[in-house]
Amino acid sequence: MRSHYCGHVNEALLDQEVTLAGWVHRRRDHGGVIFIDLRDREGIVQVVFDPDRPDTFALAERVRNEFVIQVKGRVRRRPEGTENPNLPTGAVEVLGLELTILNRAETPPFQLDEEHVSEETRLRYRYIDLRRPEMFAHLRLRTEVTRVMRRYLDDQGFLDVETPMLTRSTPEGARDFLVPSRIHPGSFYALPQSPQLFKQLLMIAGFDRYYQIVRCFRDEDLRADRQPEFTQLDLETSFLDEDAIMTLTEGLVRELFAQVLGVSLPDPFPRLSYAEAMRRFGTDRPDLRNPLELVDVGDLMKGVEFKVFAGPAKDPRGRVAALRLPGGGALTRKEIDEYTRFVGIYGAKGLAYVKVNDPAVGREGLQSPILKFLPDEVIAAILERTGAEAGDMIFFGADRARVVNESLGALRERLGHDRGLLRGEWAPLWVVDFPMFEWDEREGRWNSLHHPFTAPKDEHLGLLESDPEACHSRAYDMVINGTEVGGGSIRIHRPEVQQHVFQVLGISQQEAEDKFGFLLEALKYGAPPHGGLAFGLDRLVMLMAGAGSIREVMAFPKTQSAACPLTQAPSAVDPKQLRELGLRLKSPGKAVE
């Protein structure tokens, strides 16, 4: 039905006849001559209909936006002065000789070039939204990304292996999506949160190098970069240590940016330990384009009378840190109050600050409500340690270390964007040397910082029972521009070590057998040393596209409430289906029994 895509019509086709098919992007009637901008996935071309072909011209008069049409015509150069340099087809136009209306269209709920259309409307009519050139560009970029990924891993000897979508529930991370079984009444499958256990089984089976671009499911609260169903590039290898895996996957990302964006990333990526990242940036996913850093001042505060600072300074799990903002003295009181409310989101009880007018004269050159609580020698030490200069602002966080890290880390990130401080376009890094466990104060137990199959460092094996807090793992995360795009680890391949880790996590031997018995059994039959990594494909494409949300790079995403306005999912089901599954709604939409 067509000889060329609209976006491919150019000067190389001058004086040739072409057949095009697509959607009417815009129709214009200029003094007896009708212009139609015809659009398909490759772009837009201008088609001209003259009145000397009355039948075709009359048909063109009936055409409206988003009609689907076929045009046969001759390519000619646009008249001088009417070229459109913003279009690849802008030097030419097609003289319409024949026109067929393939399908009519009602007026769409929004125009494709309309701004400020609500996301709810865009998702309700996603098939219209996807016609926008920027949306098509995002999904084309996604295709290019997966093509490069597959080619790279194929060249490295990886095998593409599919793992099950219906599997056993192992609720050790987020909530599972459960699927009731009709054949096994009262039993449920779970949709996989990741292929973690199956890819380990593939290593035990000797497949050596596995990868899969796989759909995963997590029933968790949503954010801009989270969805209940998402896609990841999952890979696993045998007989490679963490350095080799990081080198291999770093090479993949460098190849990806070079091939798709024409960008050269650093070789090698810098590496930061988890402890250093938290100390300097308050987060394990720092944006290195941002020059702001946190500075510990707790040792200076232990002897002050100001309990807001002294208390956390003396607490082994507390922290007092400063964040210097160059030129921050220009902030208004209203802006400071807004940043105070912002850190409150992360549990901070307030945001102390010192405005630096002239550090050379000490206390007299500063402004702050907290100065009266601080001795001169402490003030001098703070100015020296932070490197404060005239016109700067110093913010302080004092609380449990987690609260200080989260609040000042988020403030650092926001200030970097608000004040235009980001330097460079891309800043990748690895974060390594993670703790194996983190203490859950509410539950009174240890949790895995990554997952319970992550191997401890060999030299820390003895700490599993004696000092879990000091035990570090063989895990590694790749971060780009403050977004974690991939994470992985060396796995536990010896059953006795896996049992020790389960014990630390408070998982009894019986519970371990019930949940992970098939893995523990497999580990007894010659499991090789192995490890891997998973890239969040949606996040990675979001970054590369410069989009604000992963919903912008997914064809049919869910809303923030995990709903699909297009299909109205989730929805009620026929009572007959529930009876076949042995289910009955106790209270509609709330529970089953």
C-alpha angles and dihedrals in degrees: 000000000000139000098201142014114253093241092054096060107110144138091294087072097051113148092006125121116240136184115218133182130188148094128315104247095181137349123207129183111205114181099313096326118100121211121196123188102212117203136195133156093286098052147278132303129185117241121195125205118195123201091236086086097056099182094050091041092052090051091049089055089060094052118106136183115300095014110144110234143168120220130191114193151130124270114234137167116266115249113268112275095024098082118125110218090187092069127066085221093045097111094060143041136195120242103219113231100164131019130192123184103218095181140350125232134208117233104285119241089247137010116254092237093043115122129216096028108162117253090234090059093044091053093043089057097029093151087062093043091052089060089070110106093232092055091049089048090054093052092044088053088051090053091051091049094053091044092056091044093053093046093049094049093043088054089050092056099257121152121221105228127173120223128201124285092199109058144138123297111250103171101194097121128020122351116286125237103236127213117197117226119230093193093049104042114212093017128105140204120214126219108238120263085197136337089252101132096038094051089051088052089052089056090050087050090057101250088135098192121036133169137172136176095221142177115236132189132211126172097215140124113285133237134173090281098037132083132171088240120033141158129245137179101235123193139169133185138188128222095016123113124218094270091055093047092049091048092050096047093041087056089053092055093045089051090047095054092043095049099038104031103018089237125142111216121200119276111244109019113234117255128218128185116237090244093053093046092052093045096049102032108016091235140074090226103055123178102229091196085075113081095198117110137184117242123203114234099162093112089058093052103051093092101040122109092229101103093194086069102025095054097058090038090061095041113095088217094042132093138197113196138169129215118199117208112197109226090007092132086084091067114116123231088250091056092048090051090051091052089048090056089046096057088047087070087067096049100268112146093211145331116252116198144178122210110213113214100158117355092186092075096046119213094008091059094055137078124205142120090233098056092090089063096052127077119232093250091054091049091050092049092050092051092049096045095048094042090229118187134191111292095026130124124216118204122196135207122194122174140078108340092247092055093046092048095048096043100042091038090055091044090052090052094048094046090051090057098036094049097041094242100140113120123203130000105260130029114175124177144159122240111205142167096055121180112258093225142023124204117244105211095191095050095034093226144098120265129194111258089213112006134311094258094063112116121236119232109274092240090053098053090103091056095063092091103020102045115002092172091063094048114109126202134223091243130132135187128198114219127188121186092341095311123110103229099171142011137181148142147200106274131228107260100173117078095216092057091048090053091051091053091049089052092053089051091052094248109145122222090252093049090048090052091048095050105028105014094124091056094046089050091049092050088063092064104069108294111190123222103272145164142166150172141234125215119207097233094193093051093046093051090045090057094045092048093047089235123156097224139021087241086073092062099041121084097220111011130171126246125251087273092055092251131131111223090190098059097018090237132195095049142160117274134218112280087231090064090051092050091051088054093047092245132133126185110241092190117001111260094001114071146350132214 
